[in-house]
Amino acid sequence: HGHKYGLSNIALFLSNAMELSIEKDETCDELNEHEVSGKLPISNSCGQRGISYQDMACSDDPDMACPVDTNMYITAVTAERAFGAAPALQCGPKYRIPSTGYWDFEAMQESNQVAYANMNARVDVEGCCWWARGVLQTKGTCGFGRLNYYLGKRATDEGRESLFPEIDFCSNPESVCGSQFKNELIWMSGLFEWIDRIQTYDFLGFNYMEQLHAFADGGMKDDVFIKHVGAIVQTGCHNP
């Protein structure tokens, strides 16, 4: 039954990649799409839907997370291409971007006469360079820190083999979408996320691999399992 489990696993990976990035105009960077009181805060770079990306620590090994550099200044290389859509996400220190407003769809520009907060009350984008990237939308200081630890420059610096020895995902998380290796990294970041975080998921009685076997053995008809997997990918918990 190994082939059946393997194909089910691949199908789940691809379906989540389709939902999170491919069908969204094939963007690599996260889109600004979570409204607060009917408006899109520019500070959504810091996190959407109540999540603060720069505070996403690695609970099992805090040292693995990337340090937050408040001087980092990055603009996403991809954004929604629809006419009048919000611009690419951006981060930068307060001395360069003192405060942020919201995207005015009618004027098709940022309204920054008054600071407008995201769901976490952020009205700036300092240290907010950890938005999601790649086919599975890897995000947060822990997500990029683990990527750097296993696949990036940190692995090389610490004497381990690395697929991308020159890429420091902590000093430039946008390298997933904007480096010379972007075509590989868009997918490799997602594959790593799936192997590192999804296939190893075992929390509150939900073991991904056990549930995957039951799903495949049952004819791959369990919509509840599919929804649970999507929740793990997007929130880190099968039942948020």
C-alpha positions in Angstrom: 0.0 0.0 0.0 3.1 2.2 0.0 2.4 3.7 -3.4 -1.2 4.6 -2.4 0.0 6.4 0.7 2.7 8.2 -1.3 0.4 9.4 -4.0 -2.1 10.6 -1.4 0.6 12.5 0.3 1.7 14.1 -2.9 -1.9 15.0 -3.9 -2.4 16.7 -0.5 0.8 18.7 -0.9 -0.1 19.9 -4.4 -3.7 20.7 -3.5 -2.5 23.0 -0.7 0.1 24.5 -2.9 -2.7 25.3 -5.4 -4.9 26.9 -2.8 -2.2 29.0 -1.1 -0.2 30.3 -4.0 -0.6 28.8 -7.5 -4.3 29.8 -8.0 -3.5 33.3 -6.5 -2.1 34.6 -9.8 0.9 32.3 -9.2 2.4 34.8 -6.7 5.3 33.7 -4.6 4.9 36.4 -1.9 1.9 36.6 0.4 -0.8 38.9 -0.7 -2.3 41.7 1.4 -5.9 40.4 1.7 -7.1 40.5 5.3 -9.3 43.5 5.9 -9.7 45.2 9.2 -13.1 47.0 9.5 -13.4 47.0 5.7 -9.9 48.3 4.9 -6.6 46.7 4.1 -3.8 47.8 6.5 -0.4 48.3 4.9 0.9 46.9 8.2 -0.4 43.5 7.2 3.2 42.8 6.4 3.7 42.2 10.1 1.0 39.5 10.0 -2.5 38.8 9.0 -5.5 37.2 10.7 -4.1 38.0 14.2 -0.7 36.3 13.7 2.5 38.3 14.4 5.1 36.8 12.0 8.1 38.2 13.8 7.0 36.5 17.0 6.6 33.0 15.6 9.3 31.4 17.7 10.5 27.8 17.4 9.1 26.2 20.5 11.3 23.1 20.3 14.6 25.1 19.7 14.3 28.9 20.1 17.8 29.4 18.8 16.7 28.1 15.4 14.5 31.1 14.7 15.9 34.0 12.7 16.7 37.1 14.7 14.6 40.2 14.0 16.6 42.9 12.3 14.7 46.2 12.7 16.9 47.8 10.0 15.9 45.3 7.3 14.2 47.0 4.4 12.5 44.7 1.8 9.7 45.0 -0.8 8.1 41.8 -2.0 8.9 41.1 -5.6 5.5 39.7 -6.4 2.0 41.0 -5.8 -1.5 40.7 -7.0 -1.7 41.9 -10.6 -5.4 42.7 -10.7 -6.2 46.3 -11.5 -6.4 48.4 -8.4 -5.1 45.7 -6.1 -3.1 46.4 -3.0 0.7 46.8 -3.6 3.4 44.4 -2.6 4.1 43.8 1.0 6.9 45.9 2.5 9.0 46.2 5.6 11.3 48.8 6.9 12.6 50.7 9.9 10.6 53.5 11.4 13.1 56.1 10.4 12.3 55.2 6.8 8.6 54.4 7.2 7.4 56.2 10.3 3.8 54.9 10.1 1.4 53.1 7.8 -2.1 53.6 6.6 -4.4 51.5 4.5 -5.0 50.8 0.8 -7.6 53.0 -0.7 -9.2 51.0 -3.5 -11.0 54.0 -5.0 -8.0 56.2 -5.2 -5.7 53.2 -5.8 -3.1 54.5 -3.4 -2.1 54.3 0.2 -4.1 56.6 2.5 -1.6 57.5 5.2 -2.9 60.7 6.6 -3.9 58.8 9.7 -2.1 55.6 10.8 -4.3 52.5 10.4 -3.6 49.4 12.4 -3.7 45.8 11.4 -5.4 43.2 13.6 -2.5 43.2 16.0 -2.6 47.0 16.4 0.6 47.5 14.3 0.9 50.9 12.6 4.4 50.4 11.3 6.3 47.7 9.4 9.6 47.7 11.4 11.0 44.2 11.7 8.0 42.9 9.6 9.9 41.1 6.8 8.6 37.6 7.6 5.5 37.4 5.5 4.7 34.1 3.7 6.6 33.0 0.6 6.7 30.0 -1.7 4.1 27.4 -2.7 3.2 26.6 0.9 3.7 30.1 2.1 6.5 29.6 4.6 6.3 32.4 7.1 7.6 33.7 10.4 11.0 33.8 12.0 10.9 30.1 12.9 9.9 29.0 9.4 12.8 30.9 7.7 15.1 30.0 10.5 14.5 26.3 10.0 14.9 26.7 6.3 18.3 28.4 6.9 19.4 25.8 9.4 18.7 22.9 7.1 19.0 24.2 3.6 20.7 27.6 3.7 23.9 29.4 4.8 23.7 28.4 8.5 24.0 24.8 7.6 27.2 25.6 5.7 28.6 27.8 8.4 28.0 25.0 11.0 29.7 22.4 8.8 26.6 20.6 7.5 25.7 20.0 3.9 23.4 22.6 2.3 21.5 22.8 -0.9 21.8 26.5 -1.0 25.1 27.3 0.9 25.2 31.0 -0.2 21.6 31.8 0.6 21.0 33.3 4.1 17.3 33.1 4.6 17.5 35.1 7.8 19.3 38.1 6.4 17.1 38.0 3.2 13.9 36.0 3.5 12.9 37.4 0.1 15.5 35.2 -1.5 12.8 32.5 -1.8 11.0 34.7 -4.4 13.7 37.0 -5.7 17.1 35.3 -5.8 18.8 33.6 -8.7 17.5 30.3 -7.3 13.9 31.4 -7.0 12.5 28.8 -9.4 13.9 26.1 -7.2 13.3 27.8 -3.9 9.6 28.5 -4.5 9.1 24.7 -4.6 11.9 23.6 -2.3 10.7 25.8 0.5 7.3 24.2 0.3 8.6 20.7 0.1 10.8 21.3 3.1 7.8 22.7 5.0 5.8 19.7 4.2 8.4 17.2 5.2 9.6 19.2 8.3 6.2 20.3 9.7 3.3 18.5 8.1 4.5 14.9 7.9 5.9 15.0 11.4 2.7 16.5 12.9 1.5 14.7 16.0 -0.6 16.7 18.3 -3.7 16.2 20.5 -4.3 12.7 19.2 -3.9 13.6 15.5 -0.9 11.9 13.9 -0.6 13.0 10.3 1.0 9.8 9.0 -1.5 7.6 10.8 -4.4 9.7 9.5 -2.9 9.7 6.0 -2.9 5.9 5.9 -6.5 5.7 7.2 -7.5 8.3 4.5 -5.9 6.3 1.7 -7.2 3.0 2.9 -10.7 4.5 3.1 -10.7 5.5 -0.6 -9.5 9.1 -0.1 -13.1 10.3 0.6 -12.6 11.9 4.0 -13.2 15.6 3.6 -12.7 16.2 7.3 -9.1 14.9 7.1 -8.4 17.2 4.1 -9.7 20.2 6.0 -7.5 19.2 9.0 -4.4 19.1 6.8 -5.2 22.5 5.4 -5.5 23.9 8.8 -2.2 22.4 9.8 -0.5 24.0 6.8 -2.1 27.5 7.4 -2.2 27.8 11.2 0.0 25.0 12.6 -3.0 23.2 14.2 -5.4 20.7 12.8 -8.3 22.1 14.8 -7.6 25.8 15.4 
